[in-house]
Amino acid sequence: MKQIYNFSAGPAVLPKEVLQRAQAEMLDWHGSGMSVMEMSHRGKEFTSILEKTEADFRTLLNVPSQYKVLFLQGGAIAENAMIPLNLLNGKSADYVVTGAWSKRSVEDARAYGEIRIAATSEASSFTEVPSFDTWQLNQDAAYVHICTNETINGVEFDGIPNTHGVPIVADMSSHILSRPVDVSRYGVIYGGAQKNIGPAGLCIVVVREDLLNQASPLTPAVFSWKTQADNQSMINTPPTYSIYIAGLVFEWLLAQGGVAAIEQKNIAKANLLYNYLDGSDFYYNNIQVANRSRMNIPFRLRNEQLNDAFLKGAEAQGLLQLKGHRMVGGMRASIYNAMPIEGVQALIAYMTEFAKHNA
C-alpha cells in the first residue's frame, strides 16, 4: 500500500497510534459496552475522560492553577464573538493584524464595541509580524488580541511584547502544543482543535480566573466563560467524541516526551523544508525569516503555470492537500506535530524530481 502523507492545514493529520486506539475502542470503551459517542456526557465514564483530558492538557502546557480550561464548541471563529462579549465590558480593544485569521477576528469583533488596529502587516502582504516597538497600544484597552500563528499566511510570532498589564488574548489554533508557552504571560489562550489537538468540533479556551467576571449582560449563557467554567464546560452537551480524541492525542504527546520534545522534532522538520526552499531557484517562500511558521509553510513555484501539474504529480506520489489557501494561492505544506519527518523528506524528494523535469 502506498504511503500517504497528508499536508492539510486542517482538519489535519492525526497520529496513527491515536487512530488505531480509537478504532480499537470504537465499539466498547474500556469494557463499558458503549462507544464514547453513545455515552451520557454526565455519566461517570465520560466524566473520567474529560477529567483526564484536562489534566493531561494542563501538564503539557504547564497551565497555572489560576487559569480555567474550557472545552467549547464553535471553533476559534466562535471565539471571535465570545471574546468581546466576555471581555470588552464597555471598553475598547486593540487588535494586531498579521494575516487572514487575525483580520477576520477584527471583522467579527467590531459588532460588539470599539476595536482599534494597533499594528498591521497588510502593507507587506502579511509576510511578517510588525516590530513590537511600532505597536500603538492603548493602556486603557480591555485586551490586546493577536494570532500567534497565521495558518493561511505562514507567519508565526517569536515572542510577545510587554503590554504593561493589558491582558493578551492569543489565538493559537494552528501551533498550540507545538512549542512551550509561558501561559502566565497571557490573559486568554484559545485554539480550534483541528490542527494539533484532534478532530474539528472542539475549541479549547484557557482563561485567567480574574477575567471571568467582565462579560456583557447580553452574553448568552452558552457563550459565557464564567458559566461554562462553573459547569465544567457542560452547560450544554460538549463535543464528547472530539474531547475523547483530544485526550488520546495528549497521551500520545506525553509519550513523545511532551511539548519540549515535540518542539525539537518540529524545528528539524521546518528547517529541512525551509533550507531546501532557500537553496532552490525553482521554488520560494517570501515570509521574513524571523517570522516563518514551523507549522504552515507556504511556497510558490516561480513558474506558476506548472501549479496544476505539480499538484497532480504530488497526489500520485501520495503527497496530499498541498494546494495553498484560495486567498493566497501557491502551495502550502502544513507539518503539524503528527507529521513525521519522513513526510517532509518525501515532499522534498518529489519537489527535487519535479524541478529537474520541469526546469
N, C-alpha and C positions, 0 to 999 in steps of 0.2 A: 504494500500500500504506500502511495506517495506521501512523503512528509509534508504536512501543511503548516505554514506559518501565517498567522492572522495578524495583520498590522492595523486593524481597525482602531479608530480613535475612541470608539465607544458606541454601543456595548462592545466590550473588548475581550481579548483572550483571558481565559481563566487558567489557573494551574491544573495540569492534567490530573494530579493527585486529588485535587478537590472535586473535580467532576467524577472521578471514579468512586470516591467515597459517597458522594451524593447519589450516584447510581446504585451503589450497594445498599444504601439506606432508604431508597425511594419508597418501597412498599411497607417497610417496617422499621421505624426508628427505635433502636435500642430495645427491642422486644416489646414495644408498646402496642404493636399490632396496627399502628397508624402511620401514614405518611405525615411528614411535617406539614404538608399542605392541607391536611384534614384536621389538624389539632385545634382545639379551642385556644385562643391567644391568652386566656386567663387560667388555663389548666397547668398543672404542675410540670408537665413535660415541656411545654413551650416556655414557661417562666424560667425553667432551668437553662434553656438555650439562650434566652435573652440576657440573663444574668451573666453567664459565662462569656457571651459575645462582648458585652460591655466591659467586663473585667479584662479580657484579653486586649481589647482596643486601648483601654487606659494604660495597660502595661506597654504596649507597642509605642504609643505616642507620649508616654510618661505624663499623663494628664493629671494636673494637681487636683487635690481634693475639693478645692473651692470652685471647681467647674462641673457643670452638669453635662451629661452626654445624652442627646436625644436622637431617637430613631424615627424619622418622619417620612412622609410621602411627598410626592410632587417634584422631586429632584431639586437641583440647585436653582432652577428657574423659579420655582415656587418661593424660594427664599428671597428672591429679588423683591417680592412684595412683603414677605414676613419680616424682613429686616427693618424697613422703615416703620411698619406697624408696631413692632416691638421696641424700637429704639428712638425714633425721631422725636416723639413727645413734644411737638411744637417748636423744635429747634431746626437748624439746617444740618446738612451732612455734606462732607467732602468726598468726592469720588475721583480716583485716579484711573484713567482710561489707557490701557496698554494693548488692546486688541478687541476682537469682536464680542467676547463674552462680557468684559467689563463695560463696553459700550451698551450692550443690551441691559446690563444691570442698571445703568443710569436711566435709560428709557423707561424701564418698569418702575423705578423708584419715584420718578417725578410726579406720579399720580398722588403721592402721599405727603408732599411737602417740598420745601426748598432744597434743591440738590445743586451743589456747586461742583464745577470741574476744577480740581486742584492742580492737575497736571495731565497732559495727554501726549502721546507719541504718534497721533494720527498723521501729523505733517510728514513724518518719516515712514509712513505706511506701516506703522506698528512693527518696526524692526528692532526696537529697543525699549528699555524702561527709562523714563525720564530721570535724569540725575536728581537725587534726593534734594539737593540744595536749590532746585528750581521749583519745588512744590510750593504752591501758595495755600497754606493750611490756615484754617480759622480755629483759633483756640477755644471758641465758644461752640464748635460743632459737636453734634451728638456723637458722631463717629467718623472715621475715615475708612472708606471701602476700597479694597484692592483685590485684584485677581492675580494670585501669585504664580500661576502658570496658565498661559493662554493656549488652549488646545488647538485652535484653528491656526493661529499665527506663529506658534512655536517659540514664544517668548516666556522666560522664566525669571522671577526675582532671585537675586543673590543677596539676601539680607533685607531688612526693612528699616525705615528711618525712625528716629525718635520723634514721637508726636506729642511729647510733653503732657502726657496724661489723657489725651483724647483716645478712646478705645479704637483699636484697629479691628476691622471686620474683614476677614480674608476668605475669599472663595478659593479653596484648594482642591477643587474637584479632580483635576487631572494629574496631580502629583502628590496627593496626600499619601502618607506611609511609604514614600519613595526615598525619603531622607529625614534625618532627625529634625525636629522643630521644637523651639522653646515656646511651649504653649502659653507660658506666663506673660509673654510679650503681646498677646492678643486678647481682645475682649471676646471675640467670636471667631471660630473657625468652622467652615461648613464645606461639604462636598457631596456631590452626587456619587452614587456607588459604582457606576458602570465603567470605571476606568481601572482602579487598583483595589477595589473593595469587593465587588460582586456583581450580580445582575442588576439591570435597571429596576427602578421602583422604590429605591431607598435613598434617603438623604440623611447623612449624619451631621448633627449640629453640636458643637462644643461651645458652651456659653458660660461666662463667668457669672457667678451667682448674684453679684450686686447689680447686674444688668437685667435681672428678671422682673423688675418692678416698674418698668418705664413704658409699658405698652399703652397704645391709644385705647380709650374706652370702646372704640369701634372695632377692635380686633376680635374676630370670631374666636371662639374657644379653641377650635381645632388649629388655629394659627398662633395661638398664644404659647410662647415658650414656657412661661411660668406654669400655665395649666398643664401642659404636656409634661413638664418636669415633675409636677406634683402628682401626676398619674402614671409615672414610669413609661411615658410615651404611648399610653394606651387610652387616651380619651376616646379614640376611635380604634377600630381594628388596625393594627400596624401591618406593614408588608412582611408577613411572617416568614415566607419562604426566602425572600431576599435577605432577611436578617440571619436566617439559618446558614445560607451560603456564605454570607459575610463572616460569620463565625468560623466556618471551615477555612476560609482564606486567612483569617487571623491566626488560626492554629498553624497553618502552613508557613506563614511568615515567621512565627516564633520558632518553628523548627529550622528555618533557614538561618537563624541567629538574630532575628529581629531587624529593626529598621536600619541600624548602623551597618549590619552585614549586607542587607539588600542594596543599600546605597552604593557600596563598593562595586557590586555587580552592575548597577545602573551606570555608574561612571565609566566602567570598562566598555559597556555596550555603546554608550553615546560617543565616547572618544573614538572608538573603532569606526563608526559611521561618519562622524564629522571629519576625522583625519582623511578618510577616503575622499569625501566631497571636496575638501580643501586642496587635495592633490590632483583633482580632476579638471580637465578642460572641457569635459562633456556635460557635467552636472555642476550645480552650485547651490549654496544656501546663503541667503543675504541677511541673516539675523546678526546683530552685533555679537561678537564672540562672548562678551561678559554676560549676555542675557540669553544665550542659547538654551533651549529647553532640553533636558535629558529625556523627557518622556515623549515629546511630539516633535519630530524632525521633518520640517518641510524642505523639499528640494525641487529644483526645476531642471529640465533638460534645456540646454542652450538652443537647441532646435526643437521648438515645441510642436512642430508638425509631426514629430515622432512619438508624441504622447500616447496616442491610442495603441500604436504598435508596442510600446514599452509595457503598457498595462496588460495587453493581451498576452505577451510573452511571459510576463511575471506570473499571471494566473496559471499559465500552462506549466510553470515550474512549481506551483503550489504556494506562491507568494501572493497573498490575498489582501484586498482592500487597501491598496496603495494610492488610490486616486485622492488628490488633495480636496479640501472642502470647496464646495461650489463658489463660496465667496472670494476665494483667493486663487483657485486653480492649482496647476502643478501637481506635485506628488507629496505624500506625507507618510512617513513611517512612524507609527506610534509603538514605542518599545517599553511598555509598562513592566511592572515587576515580574509578571508571569511570562514575559517573552524571554526565552533562553538566548544566550549569546550565539548559539548555533543558528538562530533565525537571522540575526544580523549578518553573520558570516555568509549565509546562503544568499541574502539580499545583495551583498557586495559582490559575490561571485557572479550573480546574474547581471548586475549593473556593469561589471567589467566586460563580460561577454557581449552584452548588448552594445556597449560603446565601441568595442572592437569591430563589430559587424556593421555599425552604422556611422562610423566616423566620417 
